[in-house]
Amino acid sequence: MSSGQPLAKRASAPALELRRICKSFGSNRALDVASITVDWGEVHALLGENGAGKSTIMNVATGIYAADEGEILIDGEKARIQNPLDATRYGIGMVHQRFRLVRNFTVAQNILLACEGRDGGIRNIRDASREVVAMGERVGLRADPGVPVARLSVAEQQQVEILKVLLLGARIVILDEPTAVLTEQEAESVLAFVRNLARHGHAVVLITHKLREVTGSSDRVTVMRHGKVILKAAEAPELGADDLARAMVGEEIATVKPPTADKTRERLRISSLSVPPRPGESGVGLSGLDLTVFGGEVLGVAGVSGNGQQQLADCLLGLLPPASGSLQLDGVEVGHAGMHARRSLGLRGIPADRFGTGLVEELSVAENFGMTGVRGGTFGRGPTFSRRTMVRRTAAAIDRMNIMGAAPGSLTRLLSGGNAQKLLLARELDGNGSILLAHSPTRGLDVRACHAVHTLIRDAASAGMACLLISEDLEEILALSSRIVVLSRGETTASFTADNATRKDIGRAMLGHA
């Protein structure tokens, strides 16, 4: 176990070397002679699209997968890593996208579960609690050892995972998409911690697909594409976002231009809308909100998480009733109407949790695509229901949207995040929709998938839909929005046009300094 003292920067040998690693899953060659070198005292970004091989090669380093060919060196010496326990003994720790915590256990109980019986002296809850506090003070992470994990935010759970790998003795820390589901403020905090960890001599691998994280928070970057290393250990600050995007996808990514509103067609009007949070739900809810969205535009709603965004989305989708105020779709009051009535008026929705409330993982692609059309009679009713028609239209949507790895009969849970999101958009944009709610539509997606989703939303607006975009990603808000409003404490506190909006001004408004 690490003593917690800063590690000396070792110029003589890299912290981690993965040399000519090959790995196949059946006929799929996931890693193709891929080599990566990470130095002590650096933040090394590992960049690539979803499926590029980033997580796979780090799973080889941590013993989750065994390489078919190649070798691993730690501190210049060959390492034999056959399982995660071997990796831990070599001082390698990885924080995965899906946290490995027992939600009903406290922080200290989770640490004890991971560390009990290993070197370091954590033998009981008292030891675990003491070490959590001590390590937290040492590295700048705070965690209450007595709080159940279920009561922690995603960012706080991530901190517990980081503390856990450090208490297991990790000198080489691998973070797999650590900011994918965090707000911008939470992401900045995590990245600041990552830089501090490297300054103390650790080697940090930051697996990401966010270009700004590479140029702003990393020392060097390796780019992977289709299981191969395309750009090896380049100096991150010297590279531009366009260079990195081109290396990731192999081509230029065109800029998506915000559409222009048709101010003669008011599609969505929200007047004096108040919606309290659900019991036990964090955040302030909405208080007297006024918004209007016109056909042909994307209205971006920016804000720090917990300022009413979720209540706005849930109320609009009919999942949460308003306490007061008015909600009109094309002039029709729908504040207390059901979801079917709202869909018949043209409302379509992309929820923030694509697999939690948008898609059913264990249903087929065709069943997920067709589920909203069943009640409306799109495929016939009762004995005239035509599954063949549903499958045919699903196949056409797969081709039209380029949903990779999908077939009408395949399980939806097998799709990548980007392709699952394209399936959701294909369903919601298939028909006579006039109003689209898109809540965090590209959360966790890579550059190419983000561009595809942004293009679909822009094209829907250009075809006359009114799009309400709720996102905590300022890059997304700025890229897509015709107009922008800032939501703070359940109210709009500032508004901008696409021409006068800047990251600085929106950020100030989000923090209440407008």
N, C-alpha and C positions, 0 to 999 in steps of 0.2 A: 504493500500500500504506500501511496505517496505520502511523504512527510508534510506536504502542504507548503514547503519552502519553494521559492522561485527556482525553476530549473535553469541551469546554465545553457546558453545557446551553443550548440555543438557544431562547429564548422567542419570537423573532420569527417563526419558521416551523416547522411540524411536520417531523419527519424524513421521514415517508412519508405520502402521501395517495393513496388509491385512490378516485376519484370516479365514481359511477354506472356501475360495471362490470357489463357483461352478457356472458355466455358460454353458448353452447349446444353440445351434442354431439348432432347429429342433432335429434330432436324433444325431447330432454331439456334443459330450461333450467336449467343448473347454477348460474348466477349471474344474479340478477334485480335490476338497478339497485342493486347493493351498494356502499356507501361505508364506508371505514375510514380513521381518522386516528391516527397513532402519533407521539408526541412523543419528542424526545431525552431521554435520562436516565430513561426509564420502562420498566417491564415491562408490556406490554399483552397481556392474555390474550384469545385469540380462541376463544370457547367455542361448542360446538354438538354435536349428535349426529353419528354417522358419516353421511356423505352430505349434511351441511348446507351444504357449500360452503367450509369453512374452508381446507382444503389447496388447493382449486381457485383461490381468490382470491389466495393467496400464491404459487401457481405462475404466476399472471398477473404478479405483482410481480417474480418472478425470471426471467421470459422463457421459461418452459417452455411456457406457453400464451399465445396472443395473444388479447386481449379482442376481442369483436365490437363493443362500444361502450364508451365511457368514457375516462378519462385517468388518468395516473400523474404525481404530483409528488414530487420529492425535494428536501428543504430549500426548499420553496416554489416551485421551478421545474419546468416541464413536462419530463418525461423520456420519451425514445423507447426503449423496451425491447422489442426484437424477438427476443432470444435470451438464454440464460444468460450469455454473454460480456458483453453490454450491461449486464446487472444487476450483474455483478462490477465493471465499470468505474464504475458508480454507487455502489459500496460496499455492495451488498446480498449477503448470504450466507445460504444456507438449509441446515440439517441435516435431512435427510429421515428418515422412519421406517426405511427400508431403506438402510443405509449404503452409500456408494459408495467402497468400499475394495477393493483387491486383497489377498485374504487371504494369499497366499503371499509378498507383498512385506513388507518391514519398514516401520515407521512412517516413517522418513526417505525410503524409496523412494516411498511413497504421496504424501508431501508434494512430493517432486521431480516426480513425475508430474503433479501438479496445478499446480505453480507454475513449472516450468521455462519459460523464454522470456518470462515476464511481468516487469513492473517490480518491482524489489525485490532483485535480486541473488542469487536462488537458482539456481545454475548446476550444482551437483553435489551428491553425497551429503554431503560435508563441510558445505556451506552449509546444506543442509536440516536436518542434525542440529543445527547451531549454532542455527538459527532456532527449531526445535522447543523446545529447552531454554530459549532466551531468552524466547520468547513464553509458555511454560509458567510460568516464574518471574514474568513480568509480570502474568499474569491469574489465577494460582493453580491451574493445571492441570499435572499432572505426567505426562509420557510419555517412555518410554525409546525414543529414535529407532532403536535397533538391534534391537528385538524384532519378530518377524513378527506381523502383525495376527491371524493364526490362533490365536496363543497368548494373545490379550487377551480379557478378559471383555467382555460387551456394554457395560457402563458405561465401560470403558477405550477401547473402539472409538469410543464416542460422544465421548469427550474428544478423540480424534484428529480426528474430523470437525469438532469445534468449533475446534480449533487450526488446521485446514486453512482454514476460511473466514476466520478472523482473519488468517492469514498471506496470504490473498488480498486483504486490505484491507477486510474487511467492517466498516462502521460501523453498519449495520442488520442485526441477526442474527435470523433466523427459525428457531425450533425446532419441528419438527412432532412432536407427541406424544413429547417427550423422555423421559418417565418410564413409558411404556406397558409396557415389559418389564423395568423395574428393580425391585429390592427397595425396601422403604420407606427403608432407610438410604441406598442409592444415590440414590434420588429426592431425599431431603433434601439430599444433597451437591450434586446438579445444580442444584436450586432455589436453594441458597445461592450458587452460582457465578453463576447468572443474575441474582440481585439485585445481586451485586457488579459484574457487567458493566454494568448500568444505572447504578450509582453512579459509574462511571468515564465516563459520558456517552454510552454506546452506546444505541441504541433497540433494544429486544428485543421480539419478538413471540413469545408462548408459545401455540402451538396446542394445545388440550387439551380433554378432556371431563370432567376431574376437578374437581369443585366445590371441594374443599379447597385445591387448588393456586391457584385463582382468589382465594379469600378470604384465603389466607395468604401468597401470594407475589407478587401482582400489584398494580399501582397503579390501572389502569383495565381495564375489560372490555368487549368487544363480543360480542354473542351473535347467532349466525346460525341460521336455520331455513329449510329448503327453498330455499336459495340467496338468501335475503333477510336483511338486517340487522334484527333484531327489537329489540335493545337496543344503543344506540350510545354507546360511550365513557363508560360509567357508572363512578363511583368504586367500585372493587372492595371495599375494606374496609367500605363502608356497606351492602353487599348480603348477605343471608342465603342459605344453601344452598337453601332452599325457593323463594326468589324466582328464583334462577338456574335451578333445575330447571324451574320453571314456564315461564320464558322459552324454555328449550331445547326443550321438548317440547309446549308449548301447553296443558298440563293438569297437575293434581296427580299426583305419583307417590306411591302409597300405600306405607307402610312394611311390609316383610315381617317378620312375627313369627316367632321361632324356634319349631319344633314341640316337643312334650313327649314324652319317651321312654316306652316301655313296658318297664319294667325286668324284666318277666317273660319277655321274648323276646331272648335273647342271640344276635346274628347273627354277629358277628365277634369272635374272640378271638386276640390276639397275645401270646405268652408267651416271654420271654427271647430275643427275636429279635435276632440279630446278622447284619448284611449289610455286608461291606466295599465300598467304592467300586470301580468297575472300574479296571483299570490306566490311569493317565493322567487319571482323572476327579478333579475337585476335590471337596473336602468330606471329612467324617470318617466317613460311613457310619453304620450303626446298631450299638448296643452294648447288648444285654440289654433290648430294648424290651418293655414290657408295655402293652397297650391292649385295651379292651373297648368294643364299640359295640353298642347295643341297637336293636331295631326301633323305628321312629317317632322317632328322634332324629338330629340332625346333630352329630357330634363334630368340632369345629374343631381343626386342628393348626397352631399358629402357630410362627414361628421365623425367624431370619435365614437367608438362603439358604446352602446348603452344610452344614447341620447334620443331614443324614440324610433330608430330605424326599423327594428323588428316589429314594433307595434304598428307602424305604418304599413309594412308589408302584410302582416297578418290580418289587419283590418280590411285592407284592400282586397285580399283574397277570400274574405268571408270567414276567417278562422277565429277572429276576435271581434266582438261587437263594440261599437263606439259608445262611450258614456254620453256624449252629446255631439252636436254638429251634423254636417251634411256631407254625403259622398255621392256624387253623380257621375254616371257613365253615359255619355252622349245625351245629357239632359234628364236622365231617368234616375231618381233617387234609389240607391241600393244599399244604404247603410245597414239595414237589417234583412237584406235579401240573402237567399242561399247561393251557394257557388254555382249551381246549374243556371239560375237566373242571370247571374253575372256573366257566365260564359256565353249565354245566348245573346247577350248584349255586346259581345266581342272581347271580353277581358281574357287575357292569357297571362300565365305566370311562370317565372323561373325562380323557384325558391332558393334560399342561400344554401340549404343542405340538400344537394341533388339526390343523394341516396336515402336521406331520412324522410323527406316529404315530397320529393319529386318523382322518384322512380322506385319500383319494388325490385330489389336485387334478385330474388329467386324466381321472378317471372321472366318469360322470354322477351326478346327485343320486340317482337310483334305485339305481344300482350301489353307491354308498356307503351308502345306507340299508339295502340288502338284504344286504350282504356278510356280516354276522355270522349271518344266518339261513339262508344257503345250506347250510352243513355240518349244521346242525340240522334240515334238512328243512322249514323253514317254508314254502317255496314249492314243495315236492315234490322228488323225487330223480331223478337220471339222466334218462331220457326223459320223465318226468312233471313235470320242472321247469317251472314256469309263470312266465315273465317278465311276463305280463299281470297275474298276481296281485301280483308285486313292484311293478310300476308303479302298480297301483290302491292298494296300501297306502301307497306313497310319496306319492301325490297326497293321500290322506286325512291323512297326517302333516303335509304342507305346509299344509293348511288348518287343522288342529288347532293347530299350533304357530305359525301366522302367519309362515311363513318367506318373507320378502319377496324377490322377484326369482328365485324358484326354480320350476322345472318338472321333472318326473321325468327328462326327457331332456337338460336343460341341464347344462353342465359345472360341477362343484363349484367350480373356481377362480374362477368369476365371482361367487360369493357374497361379500358383505361378511363381516367377522369375526364380527359378531353373528349373522348368519343362518347362517353355517357352524357356529357353536357350537350354535344351535338345532337344526340338522340332526343334529349329533352326539348331542345329548340326546334327540331324537326317536327315533333308532336305539337308544340304550342304555336308554331307558325304555319301549320298545315290547316288551312281553312279560312274562315272569314273573320279573323281577329281584327280589332281596331285599336286595342289598348294593350300594351305589353308592360308588365312589371318584371324587371330583371334585377334580382337581389344578389349581389356579389357573383356575377355570372362567370367570372374567370378565376375564382379562388382556387389555387393549387394547380393551375394549368400552365403549360410551357408556352414559349413564344409563338410557335406555329398555331397551337390550339387557341391561344388568346386572340391571335389575328383572325382566325376562322370565326370565332364567336363574335368578335367585334364587327366583322364584315356582315354577318347575318343580322345583327341588331341594327346596324346602319342601313342595310338594304330594306329591312322591315319599315324603318322610319321613312326612308325615301319613297316607299310605296304607299305612304299615307298613315301608317300606324303612329299613335302617340306612345312614346316609350318613357317610362319612369325608371331610371337607373339608380339603384341604391348601392353604393360601394364605399368601402373604406380605403380603397386603392386610388390615390390621387392621380396616378398615371392613367388609370382607366377612365376616371371622371374627365380629365382634361382631354384625353384622346377621342372620346365619344360624344361629349355633351354639346348641344346647341346652346343651352343655358345651364347654369349651376346655382343651386341654393345650398346653404350650409345649415344643418340641423344641429341645434345646441339646446339642451334641456327641454326637448320636445317642441321647440319653436324654430322658425326660420330666422336666422340672425344676419344673414348677408346673402346677396345675390350677385351673379356675374354673368356676362355673356362670354361666348367662346373667344371673342376678340380681346377682352380685357382681363381674363382670368389668368392668374399665376399661382404656382405652388406656394409661394411665400404668403400671398394675400389670403388664399383659401386656408392655409395652415394657421394663420393668425386668427381668422374668423372661427375656426374649429376650436381654438383654445380660448375664445372669448375676448380677443383683442381687436376685433374689427372696428 
